[in-house]
């Protein structure tokens, strides 16, 4: 089922890490069992009829070979139309879709920042979207820079809002401390529901937790 990775500050001794892992062993086993039961997407082949997700909804992919610039169009509530050049490879098709996901997030994120930064009394100096293997988002508190996972485009909008708020709250409290939890409870009372939704959906080939 894979390995468990532990990230700790360099000042923590190996013995302290070992004892902490032993103390959390029951929780680790429960999380691994829960992860093993989650459904997973099959390998993406980028062909007609394949299921893809956007903002928490499942769409059927419809491929179109056209002599025109690549693009993606949502058709109604069921179809995601992908227009690519004739002879485009699987990798090229996927890159078109990923670029479209990125553009959608870049349109959705600024309104969330405009709403939440005044509420929290913080200001991110920079934000961006990128593929991340182990996190839904990250915050460099010193630089006030926020990164958001490209995979968030596939999740419900409330999940994107949760991660945006989560990272902004780190500008008030760097660690996942009791104060951090209290701040999340105060500003976004349903954040636990959002977290469950975020981590409980269909898994791809990487696993993200928060």
C-alpha positions as CSV (number, residue, x, y, z in Angstrom):
1,X,0.0,0.0,0.0
2,X,3.0,2.3,-0.1
3,X,5.3,3.9,2.4
4,X,4.5,6.4,5.2
5,X,6.7,9.5,5.1
6,X,7.4,11.5,8.2
7,X,8.5,15.1,7.9
8,X,10.0,16.7,11.1
9,X,12.4,19.6,11.9
10,X,16.1,18.7,11.8
11,X,16.4,19.5,15.5
12,X,14.1,16.6,16.5
13,X,16.1,13.5,17.4
14,X,15.6,10.1,15.8
15,X,14.4,8.7,19.1
16,X,11.8,11.4,19.5
17,X,10.5,10.7,16.0
18,X,10.4,7.0,16.7
19,X,8.3,7.5,19.8
20,X,6.0,9.9,18.1
21,X,5.4,7.4,15.3
22,X,4.7,4.6,17.8
23,X,2.3,6.9,19.6
24,X,0.4,7.6,16.4
25,X,0.6,4.0,15.0
26,X,-3.1,3.3,15.5
27,X,-4.1,6.4,13.6
28,X,-1.6,5.7,10.8
29,X,-3.0,2.2,10.3
30,X,-6.6,3.6,10.2
31,X,-5.7,6.2,7.7
32,X,-3.9,3.6,5.5
33,X,-6.9,1.4,5.6
34,X,-9.2,4.3,4.7
35,X,-6.9,5.2,1.8
36,X,-6.9,1.6,0.5
37,X,-10.7,1.6,0.3
38,X,-11.0,4.8,-1.7
39,X,-11.8,4.5,-5.5
40,X,-9.2,5.3,-8.0
41,X,-9.2,6.6,-11.5
42,X,-7.8,4.3,-14.2
43,X,-4.9,5.4,-16.2
44,X,-5.9,8.4,-18.4
45,X,-5.9,7.6,-22.1
46,X,-7.6,10.8,-23.3
47,X,-10.1,9.0,-25.5
48,X,-13.8,9.4,-26.2
49,X,-16.1,8.5,-23.3
50,X,-13.4,8.7,-20.6
51,X,-14.5,10.3,-17.3
52,X,-12.9,13.6,-16.2
53,X,-13.8,15.9,-13.3
54,X,-14.2,19.6,-13.2
55,X,-15.3,21.5,-10.1
56,X,-16.5,18.3,-8.5
57,X,-18.7,17.1,-11.4
58,X,-18.0,14.2,-13.7
59,X,-17.9,14.8,-17.5
60,X,-17.5,12.5,-20.5
61,X,-14.6,13.4,-22.7
62,X,-15.3,14.0,-26.4
63,X,-12.3,14.3,-28.7
64,X,-12.3,16.4,-31.8
65,X,-9.4,16.5,-34.3
66,X,-9.3,20.0,-35.8
67,X,-6.9,22.1,-37.8
68,X,-7.1,24.9,-35.2
69,X,-5.6,26.0,-31.9
70,X,-6.3,23.4,-29.1
71,X,-9.1,24.3,-26.7
72,X,-11.5,22.8,-24.2
73,X,-15.3,23.5,-24.0
74,X,-17.8,22.4,-21.4
75,X,-21.0,21.2,-23.2
76,X,-24.0,21.3,-20.9
77,X,-23.7,19.2,-17.8
78,X,-22.3,16.0,-19.2
79,X,-19.6,16.7,-21.9
80,X,-16.1,18.0,-21.9
81,X,-15.1,18.6,-25.5
82,X,-11.3,18.6,-26.2
83,X,-10.2,20.0,-29.5
84,X,-6.7,19.1,-30.6
85,X,-4.6,18.9,-33.8
86,X,-4.9,15.7,-35.9
87,X,-2.4,13.1,-34.7
88,X,-2.0,14.7,-31.2
89,X,-0.5,12.2,-28.8
90,X,-2.0,11.2,-25.4
91,X,0.6,13.4,-23.7
92,X,-0.3,16.4,-25.9
93,X,-4.0,15.9,-25.3
94,X,-3.4,15.8,-21.6
95,X,-1.3,18.9,-21.7
96,X,-4.1,20.8,-23.4
97,X,-6.5,19.7,-20.6
98,X,-4.1,20.6,-17.8
99,X,-3.5,24.0,-19.3
100,X,-7.3,24.5,-19.4
101,X,-7.6,23.4,-15.7
102,X,-4.9,26.0,-14.9
103,X,-6.7,28.8,-16.7
104,X,-9.9,27.9,-14.9
105,X,-8.2,28.1,-11.5
106,X,-6.5,31.4,-12.3
107,X,-10.0,32.8,-13.0
108,X,-11.5,31.4,-9.8
109,X,-8.8,32.2,-7.3
110,X,-8.6,36.1,-7.5
111,X,-12.3,36.6,-6.4
112,X,-11.7,34.3,-3.4
113,X,-8.6,36.3,-2.5
114,X,-10.4,39.5,-2.9
115,X,-13.1,38.2,-0.5
116,X,-11.0,36.6,2.1
117,X,-7.9,38.8,2.5
118,X,-9.9,41.7,3.9
119,X,-11.8,39.4,6.2
120,X,-8.6,37.9,7.6
121,X,-6.7,41.1,7.5
122,X,-3.8,39.6,5.5
123,X,-2.4,40.1,2.0
124,X,-0.6,37.5,0.0
125,X,2.3,39.0,-2.0
126,X,2.1,36.4,-4.7
127,X,0.1,33.3,-5.6
128,X,0.3,30.6,-8.2
129,X,-0.9,27.2,-9.4
130,X,1.3,24.2,-9.9
131,X,1.2,20.4,-9.8
132,X,2.0,19.2,-6.2
133,X,2.5,15.6,-5.1
134,X,1.7,15.7,-1.4
135,X,-0.2,18.9,-0.6
136,X,-3.3,20.7,-1.7
137,X,-1.6,24.0,-1.1
138,X,1.4,25.6,0.6
139,X,2.3,29.0,2.1
140,X,5.7,30.6,2.5
141,X,4.9,32.8,5.4
142,X,8.1,34.8,5.2
143,X,7.6,35.7,1.6
144,X,3.8,35.6,1.9
145,X,3.6,33.5,-1.2
146,X,0.9,30.9,-1.7
147,X,0.8,27.9,-4.1
148,X,-2.3,25.9,-4.9
149,X,-2.5,22.4,-6.4
150,X,-3.6,22.2,-10.0
151,X,-5.8,19.2,-9.0
152,X,-8.1,21.6,-7.2
153,X,-9.7,22.3,-10.5
154,X,-11.3,18.8,-10.3
155,X,-12.8,19.4,-6.9
156,X,-15.9,21.2,-5.8
157,X,-15.5,25.0,-5.5
158,X,-16.0,24.9,-1.7
159,X,-12.8,22.8,-1.5
160,X,-10.9,25.5,-3.4
161,X,-12.2,28.1,-1.1
162,X,-11.2,26.0,1.9
163,X,-7.6,25.7,0.7
164,X,-7.4,29.4,-0.1
165,X,-8.6,30.2,3.4
166,X,-6.3,27.6,4.9
167,X,-3.2,29.1,3.3
168,X,-4.2,32.6,4.1
169,X,-4.7,31.7,7.8
170,X,-1.1,30.5,7.8
171,X,-0.2,34.2,7.4
172,X,-1.8,34.6,10.8
173,X,-0.5,31.4,12.4
174,X,2.4,29.5,10.7
175,X,1.9,26.1,12.3
176,X,-1.1,23.8,12.5
177,X,-1.5,24.7,16.2
178,X,-4.6,25.0,18.4
179,X,-4.6,28.7,17.5
180,X,-4.7,27.8,13.8
181,X,-7.6,25.4,14.3
182,X,-9.4,28.0,16.3
183,X,-9.0,30.6,13.6
184,X,-10.3,28.1,11.0
185,X,-13.3,27.4,13.2
186,X,-14.0,31.1,13.5
187,X,-13.7,32.1,9.9
188,X,-14.8,29.0,8.1
189,X,-16.9,26.8,10.5
190,X,-17.5,24.1,7.8
191,X,-13.9,23.6,7.0
192,X,-13.9,20.0,8.3
193,X,-16.7,19.1,5.9
194,X,-14.7,20.7,3.0
195,X,-11.6,18.7,4.1
196,X,-13.6,15.4,4.1
197,X,-15.0,16.2,0.6
198,X,-11.5,17.1,-0.6
199,X,-9.8,14.0,0.6
200,X,-12.7,11.6,0.1
201,X,-13.3,11.8,-3.6
202,X,-11.9,9.8,-6.6
203,X,-8.1,9.5,-6.3
204,X,-5.8,9.9,-9.2
205,X,-2.3,8.5,-9.4
206,X,-1.0,10.7,-6.6
207,X,-2.4,11.0,-3.1
208,X,-3.0,14.4,-1.5
209,X,-3.9,14.9,2.1
210,X,-4.4,17.9,4.3
